Amino acid sequence: MIIVTGAAGFIGSCLVSKLNQEGFKDIILVDDFSNPEKMKNLEGKIYSQKIHRDVFIQWLRDNQRLVQFIFHLGARTDTTEFDKEIFDRFNLNYSKDVWKICVEFGLPLVYASSAATYGMGELGYEDNNEVIDKLKPLNPYGDSKNDFDKWAIKQDKKPYLWVGLKFFNVYGPNEFHKGRMASVIMHAYNQIQEKGEVKLFRSHNSNYKDGEQLRDFVYVKDVVEVCYFFLHHRKNSGIYNLGSGKARTFADLVKNTFTALNKEPNIAFIDTPIDIRDKYQYFTEANMKKLKSIGYSKPFNTLEEGVKDYVQNYLEEKKYY
């Protein structure tokens, strides 16, 4: 039995699909299941049971002997939310409860961290434990993820396998429900369909031209491949970056979206809102050496490959993965 928390969400539902493809059907889905839009992510998936997140901790304690592996991907992920208590509840304390049960009963755990922990990137984007205590995230979401990372590495008692994955800018199918928190590609696609042009934030940094702000965009299919790798690897515990390892510009991202639709690029620029301008990241890029050093060798999709697959096979077809 494999558990996936956040199973109705973007990455969680894609992981369930990957597990199904690999022949795993005895899967326990954990989420709140109240959003009908998110529930579309689970249509056609094979699983054993759905457990509400509010009763999951007790359910796990009662059923731990049946569990083989836990993917803890459930979290509050809204970077514009500033209620620290919400993040403490769902991202920090809830994760601590899952961790403690994994320690008590010898269960392997993979959990979702985030590149939001790196803040402005003053200390680089290297996934070594020495810098985690010094990182300065830009919002309560990033703080909550970093707080759990810091707590995890300081524990004397750890699960026999524990892996924290720092997701960078993930894009791909099954994010229809995310609204404003969806990837730039999905917003670009919608703008192209509605108005034939895409608006990007203008650069307010003299080192970067408009549209040449850089991010590490990683396709969700690559993310779930790495998760699946640890299901079988079961060693080399620690915190790992999970990006493509290659920063690309927002202009590249949008041009590839136009190309996937066989349209000429039409990009306009608008000012970055004042309230986020001083916290705007102009560059992120995952250092992927650590993951590769433990034997992960599967190539990641290029931005061109990922955008084409996402746009043509999912957005255009209105399909789910």
C-alpha positions as CSV (number, residue, x, y, z in Angstrom):
1,M,0.0,0.0,0.0
2,I,1.3,3.4,-1.1
3,I,0.0,6.7,0.4
4,V,-0.1,9.9,-1.5
5,T,-1.1,13.0,0.4
6,G,-2.3,16.0,-1.7
7,A,-3.5,13.3,-4.1
8,A,-6.2,15.5,-5.7
9,G,-3.7,18.3,-6.4
10,F,-1.4,19.1,-9.3
11,I,1.7,17.0,-8.5
12,G,-0.1,14.5,-6.3
13,S,-2.5,13.4,-9.0
14,C,0.2,13.2,-11.6
15,L,2.2,10.9,-9.2
16,V,-0.9,8.7,-8.8
17,S,-1.1,8.4,-12.6
18,K,2.6,7.5,-12.8
19,L,2.1,4.8,-10.1
20,N,-0.9,3.4,-12.0
21,Q,1.2,3.2,-15.2
22,E,3.8,1.2,-13.3
23,G,1.2,-1.2,-12.0
24,F,0.6,0.1,-8.6
25,K,-3.1,0.1,-7.7
26,D,-3.2,-0.3,-3.9
27,I,-2.9,3.5,-3.3
28,I,-4.4,5.5,-0.5
29,L,-5.4,9.0,-1.6
30,V,-5.3,11.7,1.1
31,D,-6.7,15.2,0.6
32,D,-9.8,17.2,1.5
33,F,-11.7,16.3,-1.7
34,S,-14.1,19.2,-1.4
35,N,-13.1,21.0,-4.6
36,P,-15.0,19.6,-7.6
37,E,-12.4,21.0,-10.0
38,K,-9.6,19.2,-8.2
39,M,-11.6,15.9,-8.2
40,K,-11.4,15.9,-12.0
41,N,-7.7,15.2,-11.6
42,L,-8.6,11.8,-10.1
43,E,-11.0,10.6,-12.8
44,G,-9.9,7.3,-14.3
45,K,-7.3,6.8,-11.6
46,I,-7.1,3.4,-9.8
47,Y,-6.8,3.5,-6.0
48,S,-8.0,1.7,-2.9
49,Q,-9.4,4.4,-0.7
50,K,-9.8,8.1,-0.2
51,I,-9.0,9.4,3.3
52,H,-9.8,13.0,4.4
53,R,-6.7,14.8,5.5
54,D,-8.3,15.7,8.9
55,V,-8.5,12.0,9.9
56,F,-5.4,10.8,8.1
57,I,-3.0,11.0,11.0
58,Q,-5.1,8.7,13.2
59,W,-5.9,6.5,10.2
60,L,-2.2,6.1,9.5
61,R,-1.5,5.2,13.1
62,D,-4.3,2.6,13.0
63,N,-3.2,1.1,9.6
64,Q,0.6,1.6,9.6
65,R,1.2,-2.2,9.3
66,L,-0.3,-2.2,5.8
67,V,1.7,0.8,4.5
68,Q,4.8,0.4,2.4
69,F,5.6,4.0,1.4
70,I,4.4,7.6,2.0
71,F,4.6,10.4,-0.5
72,H,3.7,13.5,1.5
73,L,2.9,16.1,-1.1
74,G,-0.1,17.8,0.5
75,A,0.5,21.4,1.6
76,R,-1.0,24.9,1.5
77,T,0.9,26.3,-1.5
78,D,-0.6,29.8,-2.0
79,T,2.4,32.1,-1.9
80,T,0.1,35.1,-1.6
81,E,-1.4,33.8,1.7
82,F,0.1,35.6,4.7
83,D,-1.7,33.9,7.6
84,K,1.2,32.1,9.4
85,E,-1.1,30.0,11.5
86,I,-2.5,28.3,8.3
87,F,1.1,27.4,7.2
88,D,2.0,26.2,10.7
89,R,-1.0,23.9,10.8
90,F,-0.8,22.4,7.3
91,N,2.8,22.6,6.3
92,L,4.8,22.4,9.5
93,N,2.9,20.7,12.3
94,Y,1.0,18.2,10.0
95,S,4.3,17.2,8.4
96,K,5.9,16.7,11.8
97,D,3.0,14.3,12.7
98,V,3.6,12.3,9.6
99,W,7.3,12.2,10.2
100,K,6.9,11.0,13.8
101,I,4.7,8.1,12.7
102,C,7.2,7.1,10.0
103,V,9.9,7.1,12.7
104,E,7.8,5.0,15.1
105,F,6.8,2.4,12.6
106,G,9.7,2.3,10.2
107,L,8.0,3.8,7.2
108,P,9.9,5.5,4.3
109,L,8.9,9.1,3.6
110,V,9.3,11.4,0.6
111,Y,8.0,14.9,1.2
112,A,7.6,18.1,-0.8
113,S,9.8,21.0,0.1
114,S,10.2,24.0,-2.2
115,A,12.7,26.2,-4.0
116,A,10.8,29.0,-2.3
117,T,13.0,28.2,0.6
118,Y,15.9,29.9,-1.3
119,G,14.4,33.4,-1.1
120,M,16.3,35.8,-3.4
121,G,19.0,33.2,-3.9
122,E,21.6,35.2,-2.0
123,L,23.3,31.9,-0.9
124,G,22.8,30.2,-4.3
125,Y,20.7,27.2,-5.1
126,E,22.7,24.3,-3.7
127,D,20.9,21.6,-1.7
128,N,23.4,21.1,1.1
129,N,22.4,21.1,4.8
130,E,24.9,23.7,5.8
131,V,22.9,26.6,4.2
132,I,19.4,25.6,5.2
133,D,19.6,27.4,8.5
134,K,20.8,30.6,6.8
135,L,18.1,30.8,4.1
136,K,15.7,33.7,4.0
137,P,12.5,32.8,2.2
138,L,10.3,35.7,0.9
139,N,6.9,34.7,2.2
140,P,5.2,32.6,4.9
141,Y,4.8,29.7,2.5
142,G,8.6,29.5,1.9
143,D,9.2,30.0,5.6
144,S,7.0,27.0,6.4
145,K,8.8,24.7,4.0
146,N,12.2,25.8,5.3
147,D,11.1,25.5,8.9
148,F,10.2,21.9,8.3
149,D,13.5,21.2,6.4
150,K,15.4,22.7,9.4
151,W,13.4,20.7,11.9
152,A,13.9,17.5,9.9
153,I,17.7,17.6,9.6
154,K,18.0,18.4,13.4
155,Q,16.0,15.3,14.5
156,D,17.9,12.6,16.3
157,K,15.2,10.1,15.2
158,K,14.6,9.9,11.5
159,P,12.7,7.5,9.2
160,Y,15.1,4.9,7.7
161,L,14.4,6.7,4.4
162,W,13.5,10.3,4.3
163,V,13.7,12.6,1.3
164,G,12.7,16.2,1.0
165,L,12.4,17.4,-2.6
166,K,12.8,21.1,-3.3
167,F,10.4,21.6,-6.2
168,F,11.4,24.5,-8.5
169,N,8.9,26.0,-11.0
170,V,6.7,23.0,-11.9
171,Y,4.4,23.1,-14.9
172,G,2.2,20.6,-16.6
173,P,-1.2,18.9,-16.8
174,N,-3.7,18.7,-13.9
175,E,-3.4,22.3,-12.8
176,F,-6.7,23.5,-14.2
177,H,-8.0,24.0,-10.6
178,K,-5.1,26.3,-9.5
179,G,-6.4,29.6,-10.7
180,R,-3.9,32.4,-10.3
181,M,-1.4,29.9,-8.8
182,A,-1.2,27.9,-12.1
183,S,2.0,28.0,-14.1
184,V,2.8,30.9,-16.5
185,I,2.4,28.4,-19.4
186,M,-1.3,27.9,-18.5
187,H,-1.9,31.6,-18.1
188,A,0.0,32.3,-21.4
189,Y,-2.1,29.7,-23.2
190,N,-5.3,31.2,-21.9
191,Q,-4.2,34.7,-22.9
192,I,-3.3,33.6,-26.4
193,Q,-6.7,31.9,-26.8
194,E,-8.5,35.0,-25.5
195,K,-6.5,38.0,-26.9
196,G,-3.7,36.6,-29.1
197,E,-1.0,38.1,-26.9
198,V,0.7,37.4,-23.6
199,K,1.5,40.0,-21.0
200,L,4.7,39.5,-19.0
201,F,6.2,41.5,-16.1
202,R,8.6,44.2,-17.2
203,S,12.1,44.0,-15.7
204,H,12.9,46.5,-13.0
205,N,16.4,45.3,-12.7
206,S,19.0,46.9,-15.0
207,N,20.8,43.5,-15.3
208,Y,17.9,41.9,-17.0
209,K,16.0,43.0,-20.1
210,D,12.2,42.7,-20.3
211,G,11.2,39.1,-20.5
212,E,14.7,37.8,-19.7
213,Q,14.1,37.1,-16.1
214,L,15.2,33.5,-15.5
215,R,13.5,30.6,-13.8
216,D,14.2,26.9,-13.5
217,F,11.0,25.5,-15.1
218,V,10.6,21.7,-14.6
219,Y,8.0,19.5,-16.2
220,V,5.7,17.7,-13.8
221,K,6.3,14.3,-15.6
222,D,10.0,14.7,-14.6
223,V,9.0,15.5,-11.0
224,V,7.0,12.3,-10.7
225,E,9.8,10.3,-12.3
226,V,12.1,11.4,-9.5
227,C,9.5,10.6,-6.8
228,Y,9.2,7.1,-8.4
229,F,12.9,6.7,-8.3
230,F,13.0,7.0,-4.5
231,L,10.2,4.4,-4.2
232,H,12.8,1.8,-5.4
233,H,16.1,3.5,-4.4
234,R,15.4,3.7,-0.6
235,K,18.7,5.0,0.5
236,N,20.7,8.3,0.5
237,S,18.3,10.1,2.7
238,G,18.4,13.9,2.6
239,I,17.1,17.1,0.9
240,Y,17.4,17.3,-2.8
241,N,16.8,20.0,-5.5
242,L,14.2,19.0,-8.1
243,G,14.4,21.3,-11.1
244,S,15.5,20.9,-14.7
245,G,19.0,22.3,-13.7
246,K,18.7,24.8,-16.5
247,A,17.4,28.4,-16.1
248,R,15.3,29.7,-19.0
249,T,13.7,33.1,-19.6
250,F,10.0,33.9,-19.4
251,A,10.3,35.0,-23.0
252,D,11.5,31.5,-24.0
253,L,8.6,30.0,-22.1
254,V,6.0,32.1,-23.9
255,K,7.6,31.8,-27.3
256,N,7.5,28.1,-27.0
257,T,3.8,28.3,-26.0
258,F,3.1,30.2,-29.2
259,T,5.2,27.8,-31.2
260,A,3.3,24.8,-29.8
261,L,0.1,26.5,-31.1
262,N,1.6,27.3,-34.5
263,K,1.3,31.1,-33.8
264,E,3.7,34.0,-34.1
265,P,4.8,35.3,-30.7
266,N,3.1,38.4,-29.5
267,I,4.4,39.6,-26.2
268,A,3.6,42.8,-24.3
269,F,5.1,44.0,-21.0
270,I,3.4,45.4,-17.9
271,D,4.9,46.8,-14.7
272,T,5.5,44.3,-11.9
273,P,3.1,45.3,-9.1
274,I,4.7,47.5,-6.4
275,D,3.7,45.1,-3.6
276,I,5.8,42.3,-5.0
277,R,8.5,44.2,-6.9
278,D,11.1,44.2,-4.1
279,K,10.6,40.5,-3.6
280,Y,10.7,39.5,-7.2
281,Q,13.2,36.8,-8.2
282,Y,15.1,37.4,-11.3
283,F,17.0,34.1,-11.4
284,T,16.6,30.6,-10.1
285,E,18.4,27.5,-11.2
286,A,18.6,24.2,-9.4
287,N,22.0,22.7,-8.8
288,M,21.2,19.0,-9.6
289,K,24.6,17.4,-8.8
290,K,23.4,15.9,-5.6
291,L,20.5,13.9,-7.1
292,K,22.7,12.7,-10.0
293,S,25.5,11.7,-7.6
294,I,23.2,9.0,-6.1
295,G,22.4,7.4,-9.4
296,Y,19.5,9.4,-10.9
297,S,20.4,9.4,-14.6
298,K,17.1,9.8,-16.5
299,P,17.3,13.0,-18.7
300,F,14.9,15.8,-18.0
301,N,12.6,17.2,-20.7
302,T,13.9,20.4,-22.3
303,L,11.6,23.4,-22.0
304,E,10.8,22.9,-25.7
305,E,9.8,19.3,-25.2
306,G,7.8,19.9,-22.0
307,V,5.9,22.9,-23.3
308,K,5.0,21.2,-26.6
309,D,3.7,18.1,-24.8
310,Y,1.7,20.1,-22.2
311,V,0.1,22.5,-24.7
312,Q,-0.6,20.1,-27.5
313,N,-1.6,16.9,-25.6
314,Y,-3.3,18.4,-22.5
315,L,-4.3,22.1,-22.7
316,E,-5.5,21.9,-26.4
317,E,-7.2,18.5,-25.7
318,K,-8.5,19.6,-22.3
319,K,-7.1,16.3,-21.0
320,Y,-5.7,15.2,-17.6
321,Y,-2.6,13.1,-17.0
